[in-house]
Amino acid sequence: LNFGAESADSRNDSYGGVCSAAGTRIPRSGFIGINNILELAIAHHLVERPHSVSELHTCLGISQPLASHHLRILREAHVVEGEQHGRTTIYKLLDHHISHIVKDVHEHTKHTGD
């Protein structure tokens, strides 16, 4: 999965959320604290195993500052937690319930275009 940035089809609307080309609105409060496709992509990678910022930056094709920014948002929303290993922070999802939700959302989005 390579999510470089939000798609050009997404934009902020007056609702205060993200409005996709398909007309789906995601409230700013987010679903389980995940507010955009990039945060969902990060969470999806963390379902499999914990990752560092550097690993996420490589896997997703995004800058390290962007990965760090979204990890901070997810940390503040109590979706992920970081554990220090020397100078590196390893991030993981906080609980298995979030993993199940992320997997379900990912599966649903794969089949939406069918």
C-alpha positions as CSV (number, residue, x, y, z in Angstrom):
1,L,0.0,0.0,0.0
2,N,1.3,3.4,-0.9
3,F,-0.7,6.3,0.3
4,G,1.8,9.2,-0.3
5,A,-0.9,11.8,0.7
6,E,-4.6,12.2,0.7
7,S,-6.0,11.8,-2.8
8,A,-6.8,14.8,-5.0
9,D,-10.4,13.7,-4.8
10,S,-10.6,14.5,-1.1
11,R,-11.2,18.0,0.3
12,N,-12.3,19.6,3.5
13,D,-16.0,20.6,3.4
14,S,-18.2,22.8,5.6
15,Y,-19.2,19.8,7.6
16,G,-15.8,19.9,9.2
17,G,-14.8,16.5,7.8
18,V,-13.2,15.0,4.8
19,C,-15.5,14.6,1.8
20,S,-14.4,12.0,-0.7
21,A,-15.4,11.9,-4.4
22,A,-17.9,9.1,-3.4
23,G,-19.6,11.6,-1.1
24,T,-18.6,9.8,2.1
25,R,-18.1,12.1,5.0
26,I,-15.8,11.3,7.9
27,P,-16.4,13.5,10.9
28,R,-13.4,15.4,12.4
29,S,-13.7,13.3,15.5
30,G,-12.9,10.3,13.4
31,F,-13.8,6.7,13.6
32,I,-11.9,5.3,16.5
33,G,-9.6,8.3,16.2
34,I,-8.7,7.7,12.6
35,N,-9.4,10.9,10.6
36,N,-8.1,10.2,7.2
37,I,-6.8,7.6,4.7
38,L,-3.2,8.1,5.7
39,E,-4.0,7.3,9.4
40,L,-5.9,4.3,8.3
41,A,-2.9,3.2,6.2
42,I,-0.6,3.6,9.2
43,A,-3.0,1.6,11.4
44,H,-3.3,-1.1,8.8
45,H,0.5,-1.5,8.8
46,L,0.5,-1.7,12.6
47,V,-2.1,-4.5,12.6
48,E,0.6,-6.9,11.3
49,R,3.4,-5.8,13.6
50,P,4.8,-2.8,15.4
51,H,6.8,-0.3,13.2
52,S,9.1,2.6,13.6
53,V,8.6,6.0,11.9
54,S,11.3,5.1,9.5
55,E,9.7,1.8,8.6
56,L,6.3,3.5,8.0
57,H,7.9,6.2,5.9
58,T,9.5,3.5,3.7
59,C,6.3,1.3,3.5
60,L,3.9,4.1,2.8
61,G,6.2,6.3,0.6
62,I,5.7,9.4,2.8
63,S,8.1,11.7,4.5
64,Q,9.2,10.9,8.1
65,P,7.8,14.2,9.4
66,L,4.4,13.4,7.9
67,A,4.5,9.9,9.4
68,S,5.5,11.4,12.8
69,H,2.7,13.9,12.5
70,H,0.0,11.3,11.9
71,L,1.4,9.0,14.6
72,R,1.2,11.9,17.1
73,I,-2.5,12.3,16.1
74,L,-3.1,8.6,16.5
75,R,-1.3,8.6,19.9
76,E,-3.4,11.5,21.2
77,A,-6.5,9.7,20.1
78,H,-5.4,6.6,22.0
79,V,-5.2,4.4,18.9
80,V,-1.4,3.8,19.1
81,E,1.3,3.9,21.6
82,G,5.0,4.3,21.2
83,E,7.8,2.4,23.1
84,Q,11.4,3.7,23.2
85,H,14.1,1.4,22.0
86,G,17.3,3.5,22.3
87,R,16.8,6.5,19.9
88,T,14.0,4.8,18.0
89,T,10.3,4.7,19.0
90,I,8.4,1.6,18.0
91,Y,4.6,2.2,17.5
92,K,1.9,-0.4,18.0
93,L,-1.9,-0.4,18.1
94,L,-3.3,-0.1,21.6
95,D,-5.6,-3.1,21.6
96,H,-6.9,-5.9,19.5
97,H,-10.3,-4.4,19.1
98,I,-8.8,-1.6,17.0
99,S,-7.0,-4.2,14.9
100,H,-10.3,-5.9,14.1
101,I,-11.9,-2.6,13.1
102,V,-9.0,-1.6,10.9
103,K,-9.0,-5.0,9.2
104,D,-12.7,-4.8,8.6
105,V,-12.5,-1.3,7.1
106,H,-9.6,-2.3,4.9
107,E,-11.5,-5.4,3.6
108,H,-14.6,-3.2,3.0
109,T,-12.7,-0.6,1.0
110,K,-11.1,-3.3,-1.2
111,H,-14.6,-4.6,-2.2
112,T,-16.3,-1.2,-2.5
113,G,-15.1,-0.8,-6.1
114,D,-16.4,-4.2,-7.2
